[in-house]
Amino acid sequence: MNRESVDKFFERGILALVLAMLVFAPLAMGAVDAWAFLVVQALAIGVMILWALRLWFSPRPQWLWPPLCWVVLAFALYAVIRYLTAPIEYVARLEMIQVLVYAFLFFAIVNNVYRQESAQVVSFTLILVATAISAYAIFQLATHSNRVWNELSPYGGRASGTYISPNNFACFLELLLPLAVAYVLAGRMNPVLRIVLAYAALVMAAGLAVTFSRGGWAAAAAGLLAVLLAVACQRHHRWRVLVLLLVVLVAGAYFFNQFLYGTVGYMRRMEKLENSGSVNLPVRLDLWRAADRMWLDHFWWGAGPAHYDCLFREYRPESVQLRPDRAHNDYLNLLADWGTAGGAIVLAGMALFVAGLVRSWRYVRHAENELGTGLSNRFAFFCGASAGLLALCVHSVLDFNLHIPANALLGVTLLALLSSNLRFATERYWVNAHLPARLLVTVVLAGGVAYLSAQAWRRGHETFWLARAAHFPALYSPQHTAALGKAFAAEPMNFETAYDIGEAYRADSFLGGDDYESQAQEAMKWLARVQALNPHDAYGFLRYGMCLDYLDRHEEAEKYFNRAEALDPNGYLTVAMVGWHYVQTGDYAAALPWFMRSLQLEHNENDVAINYQAIVLQKLAEKASGQSLLPAGY
C-alpha cells in the first residue's frame, strides 16, 4: 500500500470511531453511567492512536488550526490546573477526564473529519439514530411504558427514548431536528432521500413532542426558527419555507389534538403548571441562587470541577432536601465550578465561534448560489448545525445537558465541523506539520493515550466491584462490604465508597453484638477517610459523631455534630441527627427544637424526627409530672 492509501485508511478509521461514539452514547442512556463512558473513553483513545499514526504516514502532513482551537486548548489546560488544586480530588479528576476527552475529540474532528462527505455521513447517521430512538419514545408513550432498556425511568407519563430523563432526550433531538429540516429544505440530493429525511424529521418532531419537555420545545422552536430564517434569506427556498411552516402548523395541531391532549404526561404537566406557575421553577430558582452564592464565594477560580453537588449542602435552601447533582443551568454551573476565569474562557470561545460563523457565511452562501438550483449540502449543514447549537444554548438556561456525555459529544462534533468551515474563507489556518511539530503532537497524543488508558483501567476495576456490591441482596452483608473494599482498593480516592463501607460497619455496630465496639472503631476509621477525601461531606462527620455517642464518648462527639450542622445547616436529616445526639446525652430540652425544625424542613419522610420527637415529648412530660409515661426500656 502506498502512503495515500494508508492515509485514507487512517482517516476512515477515525471517522468510524467517531461515529461509533456518537451512535453508542445516546443508545447507552446518554453514557452517564461509568461503564458507558468508559466505552466512549476507549473509542476516544482509539481515535488518538490513529491520529498519531496518520501524522507520520500522511504524504502531506498538516493540520487545521482555526482560532477556536486556542480556546479549547486553554480550557483543557485550565481543567488540568484546577484538578491539581481542587479540594475534592475524585470528582475533579472525573470531570477533567471528560473535558480532556471532548478536547481531544474536537481537535481530531477538525483535523480528520472536516471533508464535506464526512460531515454528510455524520449528519445522516445521527438523523437515522435520532429517528429510531424517537420511534421508540412514541412506542413508550403509546404503551404507557417507562422502561428504558432494562432500567425504569422515574418520569411516568413522559417518553425518554433511550435516555432516562426526557429533558436530556429532548436536547438530543433539538440538536438534530434543525439539521434534518435544513437538509430537506436546502440539501442537494435525490427525491427519495429528501422524502426519507422529511419523514425522519416528522418522527423526530413527534419524539420531541412526547417528551413533554417545555424547555426542549422552546429550544427546538428557536433552532427551527433560525433554520427557516437562514434558508428564507435565499430566494430559491422561500416557497419551501412557507410550505414547511404550513405543514408544521397543521400537522402539529392535529397531532396535539388527536394524541397528546388526553395523555397522562400532558395532564400531569398542566397540573404542575396550574399549581406552581411553571415546571419546578421555584426549585430551580433556589438551585440557581445556590450556584450564584457558590460562585461569589469562589469568584475567580470556582469551587472546583464538578464540586457544585459536593458543596451544595452548605448553600442548601430550606425548600430543597434532595441532591440536585447539577444547578439545572449550565451557565451558572460553569461559574460555580470553574469560576470567572473558566467563564471568561468559554465566553471568549463563544465569541470566536460566532465570528467564525459570520466569516464563513459568505463563502457557504456563495457555494449554494453557484449551483444555480439553490441546493447545497454544505449550506444545509452549516444552517442546520448552527441552529442546533443555538437550541442547545437556549436549553442550557434551564438544564444541564452539557453534562450528559451523549449530548456533549454531539455538541462538540457539530462545533468542530462548523469550525473547520473557516478553511473555505482563508488558507491561513492550515499549518504544515514539520518534524518538530509532529514530534510534539505525537508526544501529547501518546501522553493522553497513556493517561486515559490508565484511568480507564482504574475506573473499570472500581466500576466492576461496585456493580458486584450492588447485586448482593443484603445491603450491609459481609459480601457487600468485601466487594466495596475491593472497589476502594481499585480507587482509593472515592469518598462515597469509603462512606458506604463506614456506614456498613456502623450499622453492624448499632445492632449491639459482642463486637459492637470494634465494629464502631472500624467504622470510624473509614469515616475519618471520608472527612479527609471530602472535607465538605457533612455525613462523614455526622456518622463519626454517632459512633462516638454509641461508645459513650459524648463530649468528643459534640464537635463532629457541630461540624456536620455547619456543612449542612438546612438538611432535615442532619438537623434531626443533632437532636438525636442530645437524646443520647439525656438533654431532652435541647433535643426538642432540633426535631421540630427538622420536621419543618421535611415532614412526610422523616421517621427519625417524628419518632424521636414523640419520645422527647414523653420524656419531658414525664420529668414534669414525676411519673414514667413510656414503656420499660425507653
C-alpha positions in Angstrom: 0.0 0.0 0.0 1.2 3.5 -0.8 1.2 6.4 1.6 -2.0 7.8 0.0 -3.9 4.6 0.7 -2.6 4.3 4.2 -3.6 7.9 4.9 -7.1 7.2 3.6 -7.3 4.1 5.8 -6.5 6.1 8.9 -8.9 8.9 8.0 -11.7 6.4 7.5 -10.8 4.6 10.7 -11.0 7.9 12.7 -14.4 8.6 11.1 -15.7 5.2 12.0 -14.6 5.5 15.7 -16.2 9.0 15.9 -19.4 7.6 14.5 -19.2 4.7 17.0 -19.0 7.1 19.9 -21.9 9.3 18.6 -24.1 6.3 18.0 -23.3 4.3 21.1 -23.6 7.2 23.6 -27.3 8.1 23.1 -28.2 4.4 22.9 -26.4 3.8 26.2 -28.8 6.0 28.1 -26.7 9.1 27.4 -23.5 7.4 28.5 -24.0 8.9 32.0 -23.1 5.6 33.7 -19.5 4.8 34.4 -19.4 1.7 32.2 -20.9 3.6 29.2 -18.5 6.5 29.5 -15.6 4.0 29.7 -16.6 2.7 26.3 -16.6 6.3 25.0 -13.2 6.8 26.5 -11.8 3.7 24.9 -13.1 4.8 21.5 -11.6 8.2 22.0 -8.2 6.6 22.8 -8.6 4.7 19.5 -9.1 8.0 17.7 -6.0 9.5 19.3 -3.9 6.4 18.3 -5.0 6.5 14.7 -4.4 10.3 14.5 -0.9 9.9 15.8 -0.1 7.3 13.2 -1.7 9.3 10.5 0.7 12.2 11.3 3.6 10.0 10.2 2.1 8.2 7.3 0.4 11.1 5.6 2.1 12.2 2.4 1.3 15.9 3.2 1.3 16.2 7.0 -0.6 19.3 8.1 -3.4 20.3 10.4 -6.1 22.8 10.5 -6.0 25.3 13.5 -8.9 27.8 13.5 -8.9 30.4 16.3 -11.4 28.4 18.4 -8.7 25.7 18.8 -6.7 28.1 21.1 -9.7 28.4 23.4 -10.3 24.7 23.5 -6.6 24.2 24.4 -6.8 26.9 27.0 -9.8 25.4 28.7 -8.2 21.9 28.7 -5.1 23.3 30.3 -7.2 25.2 32.8 -9.1 22.0 33.6 -5.8 20.2 34.4 -4.7 23.1 36.7 -8.0 23.2 38.5 -7.9 19.5 39.0 -4.5 19.7 40.6 -5.7 22.4 43.0 -9.2 21.1 43.7 -10.2 20.2 47.3 -12.0 17.0 46.3 -9.7 15.1 44.0 -12.0 12.3 42.9 -14.8 14.3 41.3 -12.4 16.8 39.9 -10.5 14.1 38.2 -13.6 12.5 36.6 -14.7 15.9 35.3 -11.2 16.7 34.0 -11.1 13.4 32.1 -14.4 14.3 30.4 -13.0 17.7 29.4 -9.9 16.1 28.0 -11.9 13.5 26.0 -14.0 16.3 24.5 -11.0 18.4 23.7 -9.1 15.6 22.0 -12.2 14.7 20.1 -12.6 18.4 18.9 -9.1 18.5 17.6 -9.4 15.1 16.0 -12.6 16.0 14.1 -11.3 19.4 13.0 -8.2 17.8 11.5 -9.5 14.4 10.3 -13.3 14.6 9.7 -13.6 18.0 8.0 -14.5 16.9 4.5 -18.0 17.6 3.3 -18.6 13.9 2.6 -17.6 13.1 6.2 -19.9 15.8 7.6 -22.7 14.3 5.5 -22.0 10.8 6.8 -22.1 12.0 10.4 -25.3 14.0 9.8 -27.3 11.3 8.1 -26.1 8.6 10.6 -27.2 10.7 13.6 -30.5 11.6 12.0 -31.1 7.9 11.5 -30.3 7.2 15.1 -32.5 10.0 16.3 -35.4 8.8 14.2 -35.1 5.3 15.6 -34.9 6.5 19.2 -37.9 8.8 18.5 -39.9 5.9 17.3 -39.0 4.0 20.5 -40.2 7.1 22.5 -43.5 7.1 20.7 -43.9 3.4 21.5 -43.2 4.1 25.1 -45.9 6.7 25.3 -48.4 4.6 23.3 -47.9 1.6 25.6 -47.6 3.7 28.8 -44.2 2.3 29.5 -41.4 4.0 31.5 -38.9 1.2 30.8 -35.7 2.2 29.1 -33.9 -1.0 28.1 -33.5 -2.8 31.4 -34.0 0.3 33.6 -37.0 2.2 34.8 -37.4 5.9 34.2 -38.9 7.9 37.2 -40.8 10.2 34.7 -44.1 8.4 34.4 -46.3 9.6 31.5 -43.4 11.1 29.6 -41.3 9.4 27.0 -37.5 9.5 27.2 -36.4 7.2 24.4 -33.1 5.6 25.3 -32.3 8.3 27.9 -33.5 8.2 31.5 -34.5 11.9 31.5 -37.0 13.2 28.9 -35.3 16.6 29.1 -31.9 15.1 28.1 -33.5 13.2 25.2 -35.3 16.4 24.1 -31.8 18.1 23.9 -30.5 15.3 21.7 -33.4 15.9 19.3 -33.2 19.7 19.3 -29.6 19.4 18.2 -30.5 17.2 15.2 -34.0 18.3 14.2 -32.9 21.6 12.7 -30.2 19.7 10.8 -32.7 17.3 9.2 -35.0 20.2 8.3 -32.1 22.1 6.7 -31.2 19.2 4.5 -34.9 18.7 3.5 -35.1 22.4 2.5 -31.7 23.2 1.1 -29.8 19.9 0.6 -28.7 18.7 -2.8 -29.9 15.1 -3.0 -32.3 12.8 -5.0 -36.0 13.0 -4.3 -36.2 9.6 -2.5 -33.6 10.7 0.1 -35.3 14.0 0.6 -38.6 12.3 1.3 -36.9 9.9 3.7 -35.3 12.8 5.6 -38.7 14.6 5.7 -40.3 11.6 7.3 -37.4 11.4 9.7 -37.9 15.0 10.7 -41.6 14.3 11.3 -40.8 11.3 13.5 -38.2 13.3 15.4 -40.6 16.2 15.9 -43.2 13.6 17.3 -40.5 12.2 19.6 -39.7 15.6 20.9 -43.4 16.3 21.5 -43.9 13.2 23.6 -41.0 14.2 26.0 -43.3 17.0 27.3 -40.1 18.9 27.9 -41.2 22.6 27.6 -37.5 23.7 27.7 -36.8 21.3 24.9 -39.8 22.6 22.9 -38.7 26.2 23.3 -35.1 25.4 22.4 -36.2 23.4 19.3 -38.5 26.1 18.3 -35.6 28.6 18.5 -33.4 26.3 16.4 -36.1 25.7 13.8 -36.9 29.4 13.5 -33.2 30.1 13.0 -33.0 27.5 10.2 -36.1 28.9 8.5 -34.8 32.4 8.6 -31.4 31.4 7.3 -32.9 29.4 4.4 -35.6 32.0 3.7 -32.8 34.5 3.0 -32.1 32.6 -0.2 -34.7 33.4 -2.8 -34.7 29.8 -4.2 -36.0 28.4 -0.9 -38.7 30.8 0.3 -41.6 28.8 -1.1 -40.3 25.7 0.6 -40.1 27.5 3.9 -43.7 28.7 3.6 -44.9 25.2 2.7 -43.0 23.7 5.6 -44.5 26.2 8.1 -48.0 25.4 6.9 -47.3 21.6 7.2 -45.8 22.0 10.7 -48.8 24.1 11.9 -51.4 21.8 10.5 -49.7 18.5 11.5 -48.7 19.9 14.9 -52.3 20.9 15.7 -53.7 17.6 14.5 -51.1 15.6 16.5 -51.7 17.6 19.6 -55.5 17.2 19.5 -55.5 13.6 18.5 -52.7 12.1 20.5 -51.2 14.4 23.1 -54.1 16.3 24.6 -55.5 13.3 26.6 -52.3 11.7 27.6 -51.2 11.3 31.3 -48.0 13.1 30.7 -49.8 16.2 29.3 -52.3 16.3 32.1 -49.6 16.0 34.7 -47.6 18.8 33.2 -50.6 21.0 33.1 -51.5 20.2 36.7 -47.9 21.3 37.7 -48.2 24.4 35.7 -51.5 25.4 37.3 -50.2 24.6 40.8 -46.8 26.3 40.6 -47.0 28.7 37.7 -44.1 26.8 36.0 -42.4 23.5 36.0 -40.3 23.3 39.1 -39.4 27.0 38.6 -39.3 27.8 42.4 -37.0 24.9 43.0 -34.8 25.8 40.0 -34.6 29.3 41.2 -33.3 28.1 44.5 -30.7 25.9 42.8 -29.6 28.9 40.7 -29.3 31.1 43.8 -27.2 28.5 45.5 -24.9 28.4 42.4 -24.7 32.2 42.4 -23.7 32.3 46.0 -21.2 29.5 45.5 -19.7 31.4 42.6 -19.4 34.6 44.6 -17.7 32.8 47.4 -15.2 31.3 44.9 -15.3 34.1 42.4 -12.1 33.8 40.4 -11.4 30.0 40.2 -14.7 28.4 41.2 -15.4 25.8 43.8 -13.7 23.1 41.7 -14.6 20.8 38.8 -17.9 19.1 39.5 -17.9 20.5 43.0 -21.4 22.1 42.9 -23.1 18.9 44.1 -20.5 18.3 46.8 -20.7 21.8 48.2 -24.5 22.2 47.7 -25.4 21.2 51.3 -23.6 24.3 52.6 -25.7 26.5 50.4 -28.9 24.4 50.5 -32.1 26.4 50.7 -34.8 25.0 53.1 -37.0 24.1 50.1 -34.6 21.6 48.5 -33.8 18.5 50.5 -32.7 16.2 47.7 -29.3 16.1 46.0 -29.5 18.3 42.9 -26.5 16.8 41.1 -26.2 20.0 38.9 -27.5 23.5 39.0 -30.0 22.9 36.1 -28.4 25.9 34.4 -25.1 25.1 32.5 -24.0 28.8 32.6 -24.4 29.1 36.4 -23.0 25.6 36.9 -19.9 26.7 34.9 -19.3 29.7 37.1 -19.9 27.8 40.3 -17.4 25.0 39.3 -14.9 26.9 37.2 -15.2 30.5 38.4 -14.9 33.7 36.5 -11.7 32.5 34.8 -13.4 29.5 33.3 -16.4 31.5 32.3 -14.2 34.0 30.6 -12.5 31.3 28.6 -15.9 29.9 27.5 -17.3 33.3 26.7 -14.2 34.0 24.5 -14.8 30.7 22.8 -18.4 31.6 22.0 -17.4 34.9 20.6 -14.7 33.4 18.4 -17.1 30.7 17.2 -19.8 33.3 16.2 -17.2 35.4 14.5 -16.1 32.3 12.5 -19.7 31.6 11.5 -20.1 35.1 10.3 -16.9 34.9 8.3 -17.8 31.5 6.8 -21.4 32.5 5.9 -20.4 34.5 2.8 -18.4 31.6 1.4 -21.1 29.0 2.2 -23.8 31.1 0.6 -21.6 31.6 -2.4 -21.2 27.9 -2.9 -25.0 27.5 -2.6 -25.7 30.2 -5.2 -23.0 28.8 -7.6 -25.0 25.7 -8.2 -27.9 27.6 -9.7 -30.5 25.3 -8.3 -30.0 26.8 -4.8 -29.3 23.4 -3.3 -26.1 22.7 -1.4 -25.3 20.2 1.3 -22.6 22.4 2.6 -25.1 25.2 3.1 -27.7 22.9 4.6 -25.2 21.5 7.1 -24.0 25.0 8.0 -27.5 26.2 8.7 -28.8 23.1 10.5 -25.7 22.5 12.7 -25.6 26.2 13.7 -29.3 26.2 14.6 -28.8 23.0 16.6 -26.1 24.6 18.7 -28.3 27.7 19.2 -31.0 25.4 20.5 -28.5 23.8 22.9 -27.5 27.3 24.2 -31.2 28.1 24.8 -32.0 24.8 26.6 -28.8 25.2 28.8 -30.5 28.0 30.6 -32.9 25.5 32.1 -31.0 22.3 32.3 -27.6 20.6 32.5 -27.4 18.9 29.1 -23.7 19.7 28.6 -23.1 17.3 31.5 -24.8 14.5 29.6 -21.9 12.8 27.6 -24.0 11.9 24.6 -25.3 15.4 24.2 -21.9 16.9 24.9 -20.2 14.7 22.3 -22.8 15.6 19.7 -22.4 19.3 20.5 -18.6 19.1 20.3 -18.9 17.3 17.0 -21.1 19.9 15.4 -18.9 22.7 16.9 -15.7 21.1 15.4 -17.3 20.5 11.9 -18.6 24.1 11.8 -15.2 25.5 12.9 -13.5 23.6 10.1 -15.6 25.6 7.6 -13.1 28.5 8.1 -10.9 26.7 5.6 -13.3 28.0 2.9 -12.7 31.6 3.9 -8.9 31.5 4.1 -5.9 29.2 3.9 -4.1 30.9 6.8 -5.3 28.4 9.3 -3.6 25.5 7.7 -0.3 24.6 9.4 2.4 22.5 7.8 3.4 19.7 10.2 7.1 19.8 10.2 9.2 17.3 12.1 9.4 19.2 15.4 5.7 19.9 15.4 4.8 16.3 14.6 7.1 15.1 17.4 5.4 17.5 19.9 1.9 16.5 18.8 2.8 12.8 18.9 4.2 13.1 22.4 1.0 14.9 23.6 -1.2 12.3 22.0 0.9 9.5 23.4 0.7 11.0 26.9 -3.0 11.4 26.5 -3.4 7.8 25.5 -1.3 6.6 28.4 -3.1 8.7 31.0 -6.6 8.0 29.7 -5.8 4.2 29.4 -4.5 4.1 33.0 -7.5 5.9 34.3 -9.9 3.7 32.3 -8.3 0.6 33.7 -8.5 2.0 37.2 -12.1 3.1 36.9 -13.1 -0.1 35.2 -12.0 -2.2 38.2 -13.8 0.2 40.5 -17.0 0.0 38.4 -16.8 -3.8 38.3 -16.6 -4.2 42.1 -19.3 -1.5 42.8 -21.6 -3.4 40.4 -20.8 -6.7 42.3 -21.6 -5.0 45.6 -24.9 -3.7 44.3 -26.0 -7.2 43.4 -25.8 -8.7 46.9 -29.3 -9.0 48.4 -28.3 -7.7 51.9 -27.2 -4.1 51.7 -24.7 -4.5 54.6 -23.8 -8.1 54.3 -20.2 -9.2 54.6 -20.1 -10.0 50.9 -21.4 -6.5 50.1 -18.8 -4.8 52.4 -16.0 -7.0 50.9 -16.9 -6.0 47.4 -16.9 -2.4 48.4 -13.4 -2.9 49.9 -12.1 -4.1 46.6 -13.7 -1.2 44.8 -11.9 1.2 47.2 -8.6 -0.7 46.7 -9.0 0.0 43.0 -10.0 3.6 43.5 -8.8 4.9 47.0 -9.9 8.4 46.4 -13.7 7.7 46.1 -15.1 9.1 49.3 -18.6 7.7 48.6 -17.2 4.1 48.7 -15.4 4.9 51.9 -18.6 6.3 53.3 -20.6 3.2 52.3 -18.0 0.9 54.0 -18.0 3.0 57.2 -21.8 3.1 57.2 -21.9 -0.7 56.9 -19.6 -1.1 60.0 -21.6 1.5 61.9 -24.9 -0.3 61.1 -23.4 -3.6 62.3 -22.1 -2.0 65.4 -25.5 -0.5 66.3 -27.0 -4.0 66.2 -25.4 -4.4 69.6 -23.4 -7.6 69.1 -20.4 -8.7 71.2 -18.0 -7.0 68.9 -20.0 -3.7 68.7 -17.1 -1.7 70.0 -14.6 -3.0 67.4 -17.2 -2.5 64.6 -17.7 1.1 65.7 -13.9 1.7 65.8 -13.6 0.2 62.2 -16.5 2.4 61.1 -14.7 5.5 62.5 -11.5 4.6 60.6 -13.5 4.7 57.3 -15.4 7.8 58.2 -12.2 9.6 59.0 -11.1 8.8 55.4 -14.3 10.3 54.2 -13.5 13.5 56.1 -10.0 13.6 54.5 -11.1 12.9 51.0 -14.1 15.2 51.0 -14.0 17.8 53.8 -17.3 19.2 52.7 -19.3 15.9 53.3 -21.5 16.6 56.3 -22.5 12.9 56.7 -18.9 11.8 57.2 -18.7 14.0 60.4 -22.3 13.1 61.3 -21.8 9.3 61.3 -18.5 9.7 63.1 -20.2 11.6 65.9 -22.9 8.9 66.1 -20.2 6.2 66.6 -18.7 8.3 69.4 -22.1 8.7 71.1 -22.7 4.9 70.8 -19.3 4.4 72.6 -20.5 6.9 75.3 -17.9 9.5 74.3 -20.5 12.3 74.1 -18.1 15.2 74.7 -15.9 14.2 71.8 -19.0 13.7 69.6 -20.2 17.3 70.1 -17.7 18.9 67.8 -18.4 16.4 64.9 -22.2 17.2 65.1 -21.4 20.9 65.2 -19.2 20.5 62.1 -21.9 18.5 60.3 -24.5 21.1 61.1 -22.2 23.8 59.8 -21.8 21.9 56.5 -25.5 21.2 56.1 -27.4 23.8 58.1 -30.7 23.2 56.3 -30.6 19.5 55.8 -33.5 17.8 57.6 -31.6 14.6 58.4 -28.5 16.4 59.7 -30.7 18.6 61.9 -32.6 15.6 63.2 -29.4 13.7 64.0 -28.2 16.7 66.0 -31.3 16.3 68.1 -30.5 12.5 68.3 -27.2 13.4 69.8 -28.8 15.4 72.5 -31.1 12.5 73.2 -28.0 10.3 73.8 -26.7 12.8 76.3 -30.1 12.9 78.1 -30.6 16.6 77.3 -34.2 16.3 76.0 -35.0 20.0 76.3 -32.1 20.8 73.9 -33.1 18.0 71.6 -36.7 19.1 71.0 -36.1 22.2 68.9 -33.9 20.3 66.5 -36.6 17.7 65.9 -39.2 20.5 65.5 -37.0 22.3 62.9 -36.2 19.0 61.1 -40.0 18.4 60.7 -40.4 21.9 59.3 -37.8 21.1 56.7 -39.3 17.7 55.8 -42.5 16.5 57.4 -43.5 13.4 55.4 -40.5 11.2 55.0 -38.7 12.0 58.3 -39.2 9.0 60.6 -36.2 9.9 62.8 -37.6 13.3 63.8 -41.2 12.0 64.0 -40.3 9.1 66.3 -37.8 10.9 68.5 -39.9 14.0 68.9 -42.6 11.8 70.4 -40.1 10.2 72.7 -38.7 13.5 73.8 -42.1 15.0 74.5 -43.0 12.0 76.6 -39.7 12.3 78.5 -40.2 16.0 79.1 -43.8 15.3 80.3 -42.5 12.5 82.4 -40.0 14.8 84.0 -42.6 17.5 84.7 -45.1 15.0 86.3 -42.5 12.9 88.0 -44.1 9.7 86.6 -42.9 7.4 83.8 -45.2 7.6 80.7 -43.1 5.3 78.4 -42.9 1.5 78.4 -39.9 0.0 80.1 -36.7 0.0 78.0 -37.2 3.6 76.5 
